[in-house]
């Protein structure tokens, strides 16, 4: 059995220049590291991201989380096998002892959990995606449809677009490599359109590699995306997705959209009109994180035709998923490992979603790192979907490029989710 010989955490920087946790774990097979991402648009029900406070790094330092790995966690896990992910993650949660990992920090715990998964893969002589597949009890692998965030609004941009993300989903591709090419080509066409219409400042990129043009309505991005898809020659093959992040413009029972206060029913009518007019296949967080009734109504209205994704609503938490199932609030899970804090709990959330015929979209965070863990995770659990930003910026492309490598490794066994992106496997 491959046991943990040593473990070391350190403070490093994420893609926004903010501190985050990196964990390196040593076994007889070598050193295995993992880096933890961080979100900007975070749900109130997410696991606790432990920050230091004070003046250093504007209060965003993570030396306390690092110290927790190097002391409390290291003392307890040295000598344990990396082949039992469930036992290790259970131990980590018990060491913390709080419902949301507030004592040790979800960022500390997740770094260890991911590093253990990498070490476990090496110990079992398998690629990471295959090791995760074994943990998830999968007998095959599936390359996901990439969801490229190419136009930014909301908290990800400094423009007046209320919705946070507008995405391209190349479901008509025959392979992941073709899907990546289709997305990259359309991204470049979009860049040309925005530059011509709005000038060079319109094609500066945001945190996730998407453009933040000076658009003012929620519909304008859909119009320009439709134009870009057509000009790139991919009409019907590339569909559109939106991450509304509605909690960011919700207050006291109403949603402030384009300067107008809207009730949930009014906003639902707006979504329904957009879906009729544009080639939209997925909408994430159309309502606020605790507005289960509004989620239920839109899911009942258009959920048979498009994907209604819960992110802030669910926070990759099985208890929140069960609550959403009780309300029939959505039909897909956005899976973010740092929302819950361990690999095992992430797998449990994905399995619960799948058991109820939901879609599963594995997702990055806006504050990312060069770690490509979620690419292997997506293939291993056969999610059918991955969201990792635009085909731009190395911390985003690290995931897409890893998927290219996995596709190459699988060879003739490589299967692309394509039009079945919602069902996965």
C-alpha positions, -999 to +999 in steps of 0.1 A: +000+000+000+012+035-009+013+055+023+017+092+029+053+099+038+051+137+041+028+166+032+035+202+026+012+232+019+022+266+006+006+299-004+006+305-042-013+329-064-043+322-085-053+338-119-065+370-103-033+374-084-049+364-051-034+339-027-046+303-027-034+269-013-012+244-030-006+210-014+022+186-022+020+151-009+048+126-009+046+088-012+070+061-024+058+068-059+068+105-058+054+139-052+018+148-061+004+184-059-029+201-062-040+238-063-073+251-051-094+276-071-115+304-057-148+320-069-159+357-072-196+349-075-199+327-045-231+312-029-238+318+008-242+280+013-207+271+000-181+254+021-159+279+040-129+294+022-105+303+050-088+337+046-064+354+070-079+389+072-057+419+081-036+440+057-016+413+040-028+407+005-058+428+014-070+403+039-070+375+013-039+356+025-042+319+032-014+313+056-038+300+083-052+274+059-016+265+049-006+261+086-036+239+092-024+215+065+012+215+077+003+209+113-032+196+123-038+177+091-003+165+085-001+149+120-032+129+114-028+116+078+009+107+076+011+069+073-024+065+058-029+049+024-038+071-006-058+043-022-088+048+000-101+082-010-134+078+010-115+070+042-091+099+038-119+124+030-139+112+059-110+117+082-104+152+069-141+161+076-139+146+110-107+166+118-126+197+109-158+188+127-179+217+114-208+215+088-191+238+063-154+231+070-150+265+088-124+253+113-096+241+090-109+257+058-124+240+027-094+253+008-070+235+031-091+203+030-096+203-007-060+207-015-052+176+005-081+156-010-071+164-046-035+156-039-045+122-024-065+115-055-034+121-077-013+100-054-039+072-055-039+072-092-002+068-093-003+040-067-029+021-087-010+026-120-038+045-137-043+079-152-061+103-129-093+102-150-093+063-148-087+064-110-116+088-106-137+066-128-130+037-105-140+057-075-172+067-092-178+031-104-178+040-140-170+014-167-164+038-196-151+073-202-167+103-219-152+135-232-173+164-222-189+192-243-169+224-234-190+254-224-169+284-234-177+316-215-170+342-243-189+372-232-188+384-196-211+405-176-223+408-139-195+404-113-171+392-140-170+424-159-172+462-157-200+467-182-237+470-178-248+435-188-267+421-158-262+384-167-228+370-158-218+347-186-228+339-222-214+306-235-208+286-266-215+248-265-203+230-297-226+200-293-225+193-330-188+183-330-178+147-335-149+148-310-136+169-282-107+182-304-131+193-331-153+210-304-123+229-291-114+240-327-150+251-333-151+271-301-117+287-307-126+297-343-159+312-332-142+330-304-119+347-329-148+356-352-166+371-322-135+391-314-134+406-349-171+415-347-168+432-313-137+451-324-154+464-355-186+474-337-172+487-304-134+493-308-103+477-294-114+481-257-143+458-263-120+428-268-101+431-236-106+398-217-121+392-183-112+368-155-124+338-175-111+348-209-144+362-222-148+396-237-165+424-217-179+447-245-199+479-237-233+463-242-262+474-221-290+448-224-292+411-217-302+404-253-274+421-271-248+394-263-272+368-276-275+387-309-237+390-314-231+354-304-257+343-330-239+364-356-205+350-347-217+314-349-232+321-383-201+338-396-179+309-383-200+285-402-214+266-372-251+274-372-270+245-356-237+229-344-228+255-317-256+263-292-257+291-266-257+289-228-261+315-201-250+318-165-273+344-151-260+344-115-293+360-105-284+362-068-261+391-078-291+413-088-317+400-064-330+419-033-361+418-012-381+395-035-373+413-068-347+411-095-332+443-108-326+437-146-318+466-170-327+491-143-362+476-137-374+457-107-390+425-118-409+399-099-399+362-105-428+356-128-419+386-150-383+374-152-394+339-161-414+354-190-382+371-202-363+339-201-390+321-221-390+348-247-352+345-251-353+308-254-379+311-282-358+336-301-323+322-296-306+288-298-302+285-260-298+250-245-288+258-209-295+284-183-276+285-150-289+301-118-319+319-134-331+329-099-315+336-065-299+309-044-329+303-021-357+311-045-368+275-049-403+284-060-391+304-089-367+276-099-396+252-097-418+273-120-392+278-147-382+241-146-418+231-150-422+256-179-392+250-201-371+223-183-382+196-208-365+215-236-335+231-220-312+226-190-319+245-158-287+244-138-283+249-101-250+265-090-255+288-060-288+269-055-270+236-049-233+244-041-224+208-049-240+197-016-261+165-014-284+181+012-291+211-011-296+187-040-321+167-020-340+199-012-340+209-049-353+174-058-381+178-033-391+211-050-383+199-086-363+230-088-339+222-116-326+194-138-288+198-137-260+202-112-230+226-116-202+207-099-175+228-083-151+208-060-142+238-039-179+245-031-180+213-010-143+207-002-135+170-009-133+147-039-156+121-023-184+146-016-181+159-051-186+124-065-216+118-042-232+150-054-227+140-091-241+105-084-272+118-067-278+141-096-273+113-121-296+089-101-323+115-107-317+119-144-301+153-140-273+167-161-239+174-145-216+202-156-182+202-140-170+237-135-139+259-129-139+290-108-132+326-119-101+326-097-083+296-112-049+280-113-029+259-138-042+227-121-061+206-146-078+183-121-114+191-132-106+179-167-098+144-154-128+146-131-152+154-159-140+124-180-138+101-150-174+107-139-187+109-175-203+143-168-208+151-205-202+188-198-174+210-186-172+248-181-137+262-180-139+296-195-131+309-230-105+293-253-081+319-239-058+323-208-035+295-198-054+287-166-085+280-187-067+262-215-049+240-190-082+221-186-090+220-223-055+210-233-056+182-207-088+169-223-070+168-257-043+146-240-069+123-225-087+120-259-054+111-274-047+085-247-081+069-251-076+067-289-104+047-305-122+044-271-126+081-269-163+091-270-176+127-272-208+136-254-220+159-282-258+162-285-262+139-255-243+163-232-272+164-207-274+127-202-237+119-198-231+083-189 
